[in-house]
Amino acid sequence: RVASGRRPAGAMGLLPETLCGRDVDLLFRYKTPVLVSIRDRRLGIIHLVLLIAIVAYILLYEILYKGGYLLVVAPAGGYRFSLRVPTNEVGCDPITDTACFPDLAPLTATPYCSQAVALGDGCPSGQYKGAHGSCLEQRPCQLVDELDVMTPEGSDTMLATRVFQVAQSPVCATEETSCESLWRNLPGSSQDTFLADVERFTLLIDHAAGDSSGATELG
C-alpha cells in the first residue's frame, strides 16, 4: 500500500515531478511500520497467557528454581600439615636461617620428665602434678625436632608425644609350619619415653580450594 500526499509548495519548485521517467514520490518514499489492533477477545487472552507463561518459565523455573544465573562447578581441595620446633625467634626457620636455632626447654625443668629436679608440687618422687591436679607418673624424656615428632601415614599425619621401643629377636624360622610366638622381647631392652616440650611445637596447616577448571585459590 502506497500513501501519497500533496507536496509543500516550496518543494514543488525544487524537485521535478519525474526523474528518469519515474515518479519522484515513489523514488524517495518514506516507509513506516503500521500497528493493527485486532478487536478479538480470544486472540487477546491467548497472547496475554503466552506472555505470562514465558515470563513465569524464565523467572520462576530457570532463574529461581534451577539457579540459571549461577555458575556451578565441582569443588576440589587439598591440605598439608607441617610442624615447626620452638625457636629463639618467632617465625624463623632453623633450616634456612643460620641465626635461628631450636629453643627447647631443659629436661630438668620439664615436670613430666624423670630428669626434672625439685618440682615442689606436692607429688611423691617420680610423679608430677597433671593438668587436673592429680599426680601422674614421670618418664624419661628425649629432645627431638619436628622430623622425629611428625610421621606421615598415607593421607594422614601422626604426631608422636610418647615413644615405646623394645628390641626383639626371632623365635621361629620362616620356613616352620607353626609357631607360638614369632618374636621374643630382649630383657632390659624396652624404653618408654616422652618427647620433651612437644606441646610447644607449632602445627602449620596449609589448605587450597579450587574448581574443576584448574583455578586454585590458596587459603
PANULUM-29144 format. One line per 2 residues: their letters; for each residue x, y, z of N, C-alpha, C. Coordinates in pm, 1 decimal. Layout:
// PANULUM-29144
A = X Y Z X Y Z X Y Z | ...
This chain:
// PANULUM-29144
RV = 84.8 -119.7 0.0 0.0 0.0 0.0 87.0 122.8 0.0 | 66.8 212.3 -87.8 147.4 333.7 -100.1 58.4 451.9 -69.0
AS = 104.7 534.1 28.6 30.0 654.4 65.5 96.1 774.1 -0.1 | 22.0 854.1 -65.4 75.2 974.2 -132.6 6.1 1095.6 -77.0
GR = 75.6 1204.9 -82.6 19.6 1330.2 -32.7 65.9 1445.3 -117.4 | 11.4 1556.6 -91.3 47.0 1674.9 -167.8 176.0 1733.9 -112.9
RP = 271.6 1762.1 -201.6 399.1 1818.3 -158.4 381.6 1963.3 -121.3 | 464.9 2011.9 -29.1 459.2 2154.1 4.3 494.7 2237.9 -116.2
AG = 446.6 2358.9 -112.6 468.2 2447.3 -227.7 614.9 2475.4 -249.9 | 693.1 2485.2 -137.7 834.4 2514.7 -155.4 907.8 2401.2 -222.0
AM = 869.4 2278.0 -192.1 938.6 2164.4 -250.7 903.5 2145.2 -397.6 | 786.0 2194.6 -442.7 745.3 2173.4 -580.9 835.1 2247.6 -677.1
GL = 891.8 2359.1 -630.7 980.6 2433.4 -719.6 1120.6 2377.2 -724.2 | 1159.5 2291.5 -627.1 1295.6 2239.7 -622.1 1307.0 2104.3 -687.7
LP = 1206.4 2018.7 -680.2 1212.3 1883.6 -734.0 1116.7 1871.6 -852.0 | 1161.7 1800.4 -953.9 1070.6 1777.2 -1067.6 966.7 1671.9 -1031.4
ET = 864.7 1665.5 -1112.7 759.1 1566.7 -1089.4 808.2 1425.9 -1118.2 | 898.3 1411.9 -1218.7 951.6 1280.7 -1253.6 1102.7 1290.7 -1264.9
LC = 1166.3 1174.1 -1251.0 1310.9 1167.7 -1264.5 1341.2 1038.7 -1340.0 | 1399.5 1056.3 -1459.9 1424.7 941.4 -1549.0 1296.8 864.6 -1576.5
GR = 1189.3 934.6 -1590.9 1062.4 872.5 -1624.5 989.8 808.7 -1508.6 | 1041.5 825.0 -1384.5 976.4 765.1 -1268.5 930.1 873.8 -1174.3
DV = 823.1 848.2 -1107.9 765.7 944.4 -1015.1 864.4 969.4 -899.3 | 892.5 1093.2 -871.6 986.3 1129.5 -765.0 933.9 1086.0 -628.6
DL = 803.9 1092.0 -608.7 746.3 1048.9 -480.9 770.3 900.6 -455.8 | 770.9 817.9 -561.5 797.8 674.7 -544.6 945.7 646.8 -519.5
LF = 1033.4 725.4 -582.4 1175.9 705.3 -562.9 1220.2 740.5 -421.5 | 1167.0 844.4 -364.1 1208.6 892.5 -231.1 1096.8 876.0 -128.1
RY = 1024.9 767.7 -140.7 915.6 744.7 -47.6 969.4 708.7 92.2 | 897.0 736.2 197.1 932.3 708.5 337.1 845.2 594.5 388.1
KT = 910.9 492.7 450.7 840.3 375.3 499.0 829.3 381.2 651.6 | 716.9 342.5 703.8 695.5 338.4 847.7 608.1 218.4 882.7
PV = 635.7 149.5 996.9 550.6 33.7 1032.8 410.7 78.2 1072.6 | 318.1 -10.6 1050.8 177.6 16.6 1082.3 133.1 -84.4 1188.2
LV = 77.9 -38.5 1298.4 23.9 -123.3 1403.0 -124.7 -142.2 1380.8 | -162.7 -269.8 1388.7 -302.7 -303.7 1366.8 -360.0 -357.8 1496.6
SI = -465.0 -304.4 1545.0 -532.3 -350.7 1665.6 -652.0 -436.8 1625.8 | -643.7 -566.0 1669.2 -749.5 -661.0 1635.8 -842.8 -672.5 1755.9
RD = -962.7 -640.0 1740.5 -1060.9 -644.6 1848.0 -1122.6 -784.3 1853.1 | -1045.8 -877.4 1921.2 -1091.5 -1015.8 1936.2 -1046.5 -1064.5 2073.7
RR = -1140.8 -1094.2 2162.7 -1107.0 -1133.9 2299.3 -1028.3 -1264.5 2304.0 | -1053.2 -1356.0 2211.7 -983.0 -1483.2 2213.1 -833.8 -1464.8 2181.7
LG = -802.2 -1389.8 2077.8 -663.0 -1363.8 2044.9 -593.8 -1285.1 2156.0 | -662.1 -1189.0 2214.5 -602.8 -1108.8 2322.1 -570.5 -1192.2 2445.0
II = -664.2 -1281.6 2483.7 -639.8 -1366.2 2601.9 -527.1 -1464.9 2576.0 | -524.2 -1525.2 2454.9 -415.9 -1618.0 2421.0 -280.7 -1547.7 2425.2
HL = -273.0 -1428.3 2370.3 -148.4 -1350.8 2370.1 -103.4 -1319.7 2512.4 | -195.3 -1280.0 2599.0 -160.8 -1247.4 2737.2 -116.5 -1370.8 2814.9
VL = -186.0 -1482.5 2793.4 -148.9 -1606.9 2862.9 -9.5 -1652.6 2821.3 | 21.7 -1643.6 2692.1 154.7 -1683.4 2645.3 264.3 -1595.1 2703.7
LI = 240.6 -1464.8 2713.3 339.4 -1375.1 2773.3 363.8 -1409.7 2920.0 | 255.5 -1434.3 2994.1 270.0 -1469.5 3136.1 344.9 -1602.5 3151.9
AI = 316.1 -1699.2 3064.6 383.5 -1829.5 3072.6 532.6 -1816.1 3045.2 | 569.9 -1734.4 2947.0 711.7 -1715.5 2914.5 785.5 -1649.2 3030.4
VA = 726.1 -1545.1 3087.3 788.6 -1475.4 3199.0 800.7 -1568.4 3320.0 | 696.3 -1645.4 3349.1 699.5 -1737.1 3462.4 804.9 -1845.7 3443.4
YI = 817.8 -1898.1 3321.7 916.8 -2003.3 3295.2 1059.0 -1951.4 3316.5 | 1087.6 -1833.2 3263.7 1223.0 -1778.6 3275.6 1252.5 -1737.3 3418.9
LL = 1160.7 -1665.0 3482.4 1186.5 -1609.5 3615.0 1178.7 -1715.2 3724.7 | 1069.7 -1792.5 3725.9 1048.3 -1886.8 3835.2 1128.5 -2015.5 3818.6
YE = 1125.6 -2073.8 3697.8 1189.1 -2204.3 3679.2 1338.9 -2193.8 3650.5 | 1374.7 -2118.8 3546.7 1514.8 -2113.3 3505.3 1602.7 -2037.7 3605.0
IL = 1554.1 -1925.3 3658.0 1637.3 -1840.8 3743.6 1625.9 -1880.4 3889.8 | 1502.7 -1883.0 3944.0 1486.2 -1907.3 4087.1 1501.1 -2055.0 4123.1
YK = 1439.2 -2145.7 4047.4 1442.4 -2287.9 4081.8 1573.5 -2354.6 4040.3 | 1612.5 -2341.1 3915.3 1733.2 -2406.5 3865.9 1859.4 -2324.6 3889.7
GG = 1844.1 -2198.5 3930.4 1962.9 -2115.2 3951.5 2041.0 -2093.8 3824.3 | 1973.4 -2065.6 3717.3 2039.5 -2048.9 3589.0 2138.2 -1934.1 3583.4
YL = 2128.3 -1838.9 3676.2 2221.2 -1725.6 3677.2 2349.9 -1757.6 3753.2 | 2358.6 -1878.5 3814.2 2476.4 -1917.9 3890.5 2566.3 -2008.4 3807.1
LV = 2698.4 -1999.6 3831.5 2794.5 -2088.3 3769.1 2823.7 -2201.5 3866.8 | 2785.9 -2322.5 3831.7 2800.8 -2438.3 3920.0 2918.5 -2522.9 3870.5
VA = 3018.2 -2542.0 3957.3 3133.2 -2626.5 3925.7 3160.0 -2720.2 4043.2 | 3228.4 -2829.0 4016.5 3262.5 -2924.2 4121.6 3382.4 -2873.0 4201.1
PA = 3371.1 -2864.3 4333.7 3483.4 -2813.3 4413.4 3594.1 -2916.8 4427.1 | 3714.6 -2867.8 4445.6 3830.4 -2953.9 4469.8 3918.9 -2884.1 4571.9
GG = 3974.0 -2961.2 4664.1 4055.6 -2900.8 4769.4 4167.4 -2991.6 4813.4 | 4258.6 -2935.9 4887.6 4371.1 -3011.2 4940.9 4426.1 -2942.0 5064.1
YR = 4508.0 -3013.4 5138.1 4565.1 -2957.4 5260.7 4703.4 -3017.7 5283.5 | 4779.9 -2952.2 5370.6 4913.2 -3000.0 5404.8 4944.3 -2962.2 5549.1
FS = 4996.4 -3058.2 5624.0 5037.4 -3034.2 5761.5 5189.6 -3024.7 5768.4 | 5237.5 -2934.7 5851.6 5380.4 -2926.2 5880.7 5397.8 -2884.2 6026.1
LR = 5510.9 -2920.6 6082.0 5538.4 -2896.2 6223.0 5667.1 -2816.0 6234.5 | 5669.1 -2722.6 6329.3 5787.5 -2639.2 6348.8 5827.4 -2640.5 6495.5
VP = 5956.0 -2662.8 6519.0 6009.4 -2669.2 6654.4 6015.9 -2528.4 6713.4 | 6002.1 -2512.1 6845.6 6017.6 -2378.0 6905.9 6157.1 -2323.2 6877.0
TN = 6164.9 -2196.5 6842.5 6292.1 -2133.8 6806.3 6317.0 -2010.0 6890.7 | 6442.2 -1961.1 6884.9 6479.4 -1842.8 6962.4 6410.7 -1716.5 6912.3
EV = 6369.2 -1713.9 6785.2 6294.8 -1601.9 6728.4 6165.6 -1655.4 6667.9 | 6057.1 -1583.8 6690.7 5926.7 -1628.2 6642.2 5923.8 -1623.6 6489.9
GC = 5885.2 -1736.5 6429.4 5867.2 -1741.3 6284.4 5990.5 -1773.9 6204.1 | 6107.3 -1788.0 6266.5 6227.5 -1818.4 6189.6 6236.1 -1968.5 6162.6
DP = 6317.0 -2004.6 6064.0 6330.7 -2143.2 6022.1 6476.1 -2185.6 6040.7 | 6504.3 -2281.9 6130.3 6642.6 -2323.4 6153.0 6710.0 -2384.3 6030.9
IT = 6631.8 -2432.6 5935.4 6689.4 -2496.9 5817.4 6748.3 -2394.0 5722.3 | 6682.7 -2278.1 5709.1 6726.2 -2177.5 5611.8 6794.8 -2057.6 5676.7
DT = 6778.3 -2038.2 5806.6 6834.9 -1921.7 5876.0 6941.0 -1968.9 5974.4 | 7065.2 -1926.7 5951.5 7174.6 -1970.2 6038.6 7167.0 -1908.2 6177.3
AC = 7096.9 -1794.0 6190.2 7082.4 -1729.5 6320.0 6964.1 -1783.4 6398.9 | 6894.4 -1881.2 6342.2 6777.4 -1939.8 6407.2 6814.3 -2078.4 6458.5
FP = 6779.9 -2107.4 6580.5 6811.1 -2238.4 6638.3 6698.4 -2279.7 6732.8 | 6681.1 -2410.2 6755.5 6573.0 -2458.5 6843.4 6588.6 -2406.0 6985.0
DL = 6475.5 -2377.2 7046.2 6471.9 -2325.4 7183.1 6384.5 -2418.0 7267.5 | 6437.4 -2535.8 7298.1 6363.3 -2634.5 7375.5 6392.2 -2617.3 7524.1
AP = 6288.0 -2643.3 7603.6 6303.8 -2631.1 7748.8 6396.6 -2741.6 7800.0 | 6482.6 -2714.1 7897.9 6569.4 -2818.5 7953.6 6487.6 -2927.8 8020.7
LT = 6537.3 -3050.1 8013.3 6465.3 -3163.1 8072.0 6453.1 -3149.7 8223.4 | 6548.4 -3083.9 8286.6 6543.2 -3068.1 8432.1 6431.6 -2974.1 8475.5
AT = 6377.9 -2895.3 8381.8 6269.2 -2802.5 8415.4 6136.4 -2845.0 8354.9 | 6130.6 -2963.1 8297.0 6007.1 -3014.1 8237.8 5942.3 -3110.6 8335.7
PY = 5825.0 -3079.0 8392.2 5769.3 -3156.4 8505.3 5746.6 -3303.3 8474.8 | 5701.1 -3338.8 8353.6 5666.0 -3478.1 8327.4 5788.5 -3564.4 8296.5
CS = 5906.4 -3504.7 8294.0 6028.4 -3581.2 8268.7 6089.2 -3629.9 8400.5 | 6141.6 -3751.7 8398.5 6205.8 -3804.7 8519.3 6336.8 -3732.6 8547.7
QA = 6389.4 -3659.5 8448.8 6511.5 -3582.3 8470.7 6485.6 -3453.9 8548.7 | 6356.8 -3416.7 8567.4 6325.0 -3293.1 8638.9 6362.6 -3306.8 8786.0
VA = 6407.9 -3196.4 8844.5 6451.3 -3197.4 8985.0 6375.3 -3089.7 9061.3 | 6352.9 -3117.6 9190.7 6295.0 -3020.3 9284.8 6169.4 -2954.8 9228.7
LG = 6067.2 -3039.6 9200.2 5943.5 -2983.9 9147.2 5866.0 -2907.1 9253.9 | 5858.0 -2964.7 9375.7 5786.8 -2898.4 9484.0 5639.8 -2880.6 9457.5
DG = 5575.4 -2976.9 9389.7 5432.7 -2965.8 9358.5 5346.6 -3051.1 9451.2 | 5407.7 -3112.8 9555.4 5331.1 -3192.5 9649.5 5313.5 -3336.2 9609.7
CP = 5366.3 -3379.2 9494.2 5353.6 -3517.1 9449.9 5475.2 -3598.2 9496.7 | 5458.4 -3728.5 9514.1 5571.4 -3813.5 9554.2 5681.4 -3813.5 9449.2
SG = 5796.9 -3864.3 9488.4 5908.8 -3873.5 9395.5 5872.7 -3964.2 9278.8 | 5909.4 -3921.9 9157.3 5876.4 -3999.0 9037.5 5741.5 -3965.4 8979.3
QY = 5673.5 -3864.8 9036.3 5543.8 -3821.9 8984.3 5541.4 -3669.2 8971.5 | 5444.1 -3621.8 8893.5 5425.2 -3477.5 8875.7 5276.0 -3448.1 8875.8
KG = 5242.4 -3323.8 8900.0 5100.8 -3284.5 8907.3 5051.1 -3253.0 8767.1 | 4947.3 -3324.5 8723.7 4891.6 -3305.6 8590.7 4800.0 -3184.2 8581.9
AH = 4738.2 -3169.9 8465.1 4653.7 -3053.0 8440.2 4530.0 -3052.3 8528.8 | 4481.2 -3168.9 8569.9 4360.8 -3176.9 8652.3 4393.9 -3188.1 8801.7
GS = 4519.1 -3168.6 8838.0 4556.3 -3168.9 8978.5 4595.9 -3303.2 9034.1 | 4585.4 -3409.2 8957.0 4624.0 -3542.5 9005.8 4771.3 -3567.3 8975.9
CL = 4832.7 -3654.8 9055.3 4973.6 -3687.9 9038.6 4988.2 -3800.0 8934.6 | 5073.1 -3777.8 8835.7 5094.7 -3872.1 8726.7 5240.4 -3916.7 8725.8
EQ = 5262.4 -4032.5 8665.5 5396.3 -4090.6 8664.2 5487.4 -4017.6 8565.4 | 5607.5 -3987.4 8609.5 5708.1 -3929.9 8521.5 5774.8 -4039.8 8438.1
RP = 5827.8 -4000.5 8322.9 5901.2 -4092.8 8238.2 6025.3 -4021.8 8183.1 | 6126.1 -4097.9 8143.2 6243.1 -4036.0 8080.3 6202.5 -3960.9 7954.4
CQ = 6267.4 -3850.3 7928.5 6236.7 -3767.6 7811.9 6357.5 -3760.0 7720.2 | 6329.9 -3730.8 7595.2 6435.6 -3708.8 7497.4 6402.2 -3585.6 7413.9
LV = 6505.8 -3512.7 7378.1 6489.2 -3392.7 7297.1 6485.3 -3432.3 7149.5 | 6384.2 -3385.1 7078.0 6366.3 -3419.1 6936.4 6327.6 -3293.3 6860.6
DE = 6335.8 -3301.7 6729.0 6287.5 -3192.6 6644.9 6161.7 -3237.6 6571.2 | 6114.5 -3152.7 6478.4 5987.8 -3181.8 6410.9 5994.5 -3306.5 6323.8
LD = 6113.7 -3342.7 6275.1 6125.0 -3462.1 6191.2 6103.0 -3589.6 6270.7 | 6136.0 -3587.7 6399.0 6115.3 -3705.8 6483.2 5973.0 -3713.7 6536.2
VM = 5904.4 -3600.4 6544.0 5768.9 -3597.4 6600.8 5664.3 -3633.5 6496.7 | 5680.3 -3583.6 6375.0 5576.8 -3599.0 6272.3 5609.3 -3716.7 6181.8
TP = 5511.7 -3805.0 6163.5 5527.1 -3921.5 6076.9 5409.1 -3928.3 5980.4 | 5430.3 -3911.4 5848.3 5319.4 -3923.8 5752.1 5268.7 -4066.9 5745.6
EG = 5136.5 -4080.7 5742.6 5071.8 -4210.4 5730.6 4969.5 -4202.7 5617.8 | 5017.2 -4217.0 5494.0 4927.4 -4203.7 5379.6 4880.0 -4059.9 5366.8
SD = 4749.7 -4041.8 5370.5 4693.3 -3907.4 5364.7 4682.2 -3843.6 5502.7 | 4720.3 -3915.8 5608.5 4714.3 -3864.9 5744.9 4854.9 -3837.4 5796.6
TM = 4861.4 -3769.0 5909.8 4988.3 -3737.2 5973.9 4978.5 -3771.1 6121.7 | 5074.0 -3846.8 6172.4 5076.3 -3883.7 6313.1 5179.2 -3797.3 6386.0
LA = 5135.3 -3736.5 6497.2 5223.2 -3656.4 6581.5 5248.0 -3733.7 6709.7 | 5371.6 -3773.1 6732.9 5405.4 -3855.7 6848.6 5436.6 -3767.3 6968.8
TR = 5390.1 -3808.3 7084.8 5423.9 -3743.7 7212.3 5490.4 -3841.9 7308.7 | 5474.3 -3970.1 7281.6 5532.8 -4074.3 7366.6 5578.2 -4188.2 7276.4
VF = 5695.9 -4241.4 7303.9 5753.9 -4346.6 7219.4 5790.8 -4465.6 7307.1 | 5745.5 -4583.0 7265.1 5782.5 -4707.7 7333.2 5863.8 -4792.1 7236.1
QV = 5984.6 -4827.4 7275.7 6073.6 -4905.1 7191.3 6116.9 -5030.9 7266.2 | 6131.6 -5139.7 7191.7 6177.5 -5264.9 7250.0 6253.0 -5342.5 7142.7
AQ = 6361.4 -5406.1 7182.1 6439.5 -5489.4 7090.5 6387.7 -5631.9 7096.0 | 6376.0 -5695.7 6981.5 6320.9 -5831.0 6972.3 6413.7 -5919.9 6890.3
SP = 6402.8 -6046.8 6918.8 6477.0 -6146.7 6841.6 6378.1 -6248.9 6788.1 | 6402.3 -6302.4 6670.7 6308.7 -6401.5 6613.7 6310.7 -6532.5 6691.6
VC = 6193.8 -6594.7 6705.0 6179.9 -6720.9 6776.6 6177.9 -6837.4 6679.5 | 6101.8 -6824.3 6573.3 6084.4 -6932.7 6477.2 6145.3 -6894.2 6343.2
AT = 6189.7 -6993.0 6272.7 6237.9 -6970.9 6136.6 6119.1 -6951.5 6043.3 | 6142.9 -6883.8 5935.5 6033.5 -6850.4 5842.4 5976.7 -6973.7 5774.0
EE = 6053.9 -7081.2 5763.1 6003.6 -7199.6 5693.4 5926.0 -7293.5 5784.1 | 5916.2 -7266.7 5913.4 5842.7 -7355.6 6003.4 5693.1 -7344.4 5977.3
TS = 5622.8 -7454.9 5999.6 5479.0 -7459.4 5970.5 5394.1 -7402.0 6082.6 | 5443.0 -7397.8 6204.9 5366.8 -7342.1 6316.8 5464.4 -7280.5 6415.9
CE = 5412.8 -7181.6 6490.8 5498.9 -7112.1 6587.0 5410.3 -7044.2 6689.6 | 5442.9 -7062.3 6817.9 5362.7 -6999.5 6923.0 5386.7 -6849.3 6929.9
SL = 5508.7 -6806.9 6904.6 5541.5 -6665.1 6909.1 5650.6 -6636.9 6806.9 | 5629.0 -6537.6 6723.7 5727.1 -6507.5 6619.2 5847.5 -6432.9 6674.7
WR = 5825.3 -6348.1 6777.5 5933.3 -6264.2 6830.1 5937.6 -6275.9 6982.3 | 6059.5 -6255.2 7037.0 6078.5 -6253.8 7182.2 6146.9 -6122.5 7220.2
NL = 6087.3 -6054.0 7321.7 6146.6 -5929.4 7368.9 6276.5 -5958.5 7444.3 | 6379.5 -5882.5 7411.3 6506.8 -5898.8 7480.7 6498.3 -5834.9 7618.7
PG = 6543.7 -5899.5 7720.0 6535.8 -5843.4 7855.9 6611.3 -5709.8 7866.9 | 6546.0 -5616.1 7934.1 6608.1 -5486.0 7957.6 6620.3 -5397.0 7836.3
SS = 6555.6 -5430.6 7726.3 6568.1 -5350.1 7603.7 6454.9 -5250.4 7584.0 | 6349.6 -5258.9 7664.2 6234.7 -5170.3 7644.9 6265.7 -5029.3 7693.6
QD = 6220.9 -4931.0 7618.9 6236.7 -4789.5 7653.0 6102.7 -4719.9 7633.1 | 6053.5 -4657.2 7737.6 5926.0 -4584.5 7734.8 5956.0 -4439.1 7767.2
TF = 5953.3 -4351.7 7667.2 5997.5 -4213.0 7685.5 5892.7 -4115.4 7634.6 | 5895.8 -3995.8 7693.2 5818.9 -3882.5 7644.1 5906.2 -3800.7 7549.5
LA = 5843.8 -3738.3 7450.1 5912.6 -3642.3 7364.0 5898.0 -3505.0 7428.4 | 6008.9 -3453.2 7475.0 6004.8 -3333.9 7559.8 5964.4 -3210.0 7481.9
DV = 5885.1 -3125.3 7548.6 5846.7 -2991.8 7500.6 5767.5 -2996.3 7369.2 | 5708.0 -3111.9 7338.9 5634.9 -3122.6 7213.4 5510.0 -3035.5 7213.9
ER = 5461.5 -3002.1 7333.3 5341.9 -2917.5 7341.5 5366.5 -2775.5 7294.3 | 5491.9 -2734.9 7279.1 5523.7 -2600.0 7233.0 5552.9 -2596.5 7083.4
FT = 5546.7 -2710.3 7018.2 5567.5 -2712.5 6873.7 5450.4 -2641.7 6805.0 | 5477.8 -2584.8 6689.5 5374.9 -2513.4 6612.0 5327.8 -2601.8 6496.8
LL = 5197.6 -2624.4 6491.9 5137.6 -2702.9 6383.5 5086.9 -2606.9 6276.3 | 5140.9 -2619.0 6156.0 5102.1 -2533.8 6043.7 5010.8 -2612.6 5950.2
ID = 4901.5 -2550.0 5911.8 4805.2 -2613.0 5821.8 4788.5 -2524.4 5699.4 | 4827.1 -2575.6 5583.5 4807.6 -2506.9 5456.1 4695.2 -2576.2 5380.4
HA = 4604.7 -2496.8 5327.9 4494.2 -2555.1 5252.5 4473.2 -2477.0 5123.4 | 4417.1 -2544.5 5027.1 4388.0 -2484.1 4897.3 4253.0 -2532.3 4849.1
AG = 4181.6 -2443.6 4781.6 4049.9 -2477.5 4725.8 4041.6 -2426.4 4583.3 | 3975.7 -2502.3 4501.2 3960.9 -2462.7 4361.6 3844.4 -2534.6 4297.5
DS = 3839.5 -2529.2 4164.4 3731.0 -2597.0 4092.9 3790.5 -2684.0 3983.5 | 3704.2 -2752.4 3913.4 3749.6 -2847.8 3813.3 3816.3 -2781.4 3693.6
SG = 3801.8 -2650.9 3678.2 3864.7 -2582.0 3567.7 4013.2 -2557.8 3591.5 | 4059.6 -2583.3 3714.8 4201.0 -2565.9 3745.3 4233.2 -2436.0 3813.0
AT = 4136.6 -2346.8 3830.9 4160.7 -2221.3 3901.2 4167.0 -2248.2 4050.7 | 4284.1 -2232.0 4111.5 4306.0 -2265.9 4251.7 4325.6 -2139.6 4332.7
EL = 4262.7 -2136.3 4448.2 4274.6 -2023.2 4537.8 4332.3 -2072.0 4669.9 | 4447.0 -2017.7 4706.7 4512.2 -2059.4 4830.6 4451.4 -1989.0 4949.6
G = 4448.2 -2061.9 5065.2 4395.1 -2003.7 5187.1 4488.4 -2025.9 5303.1
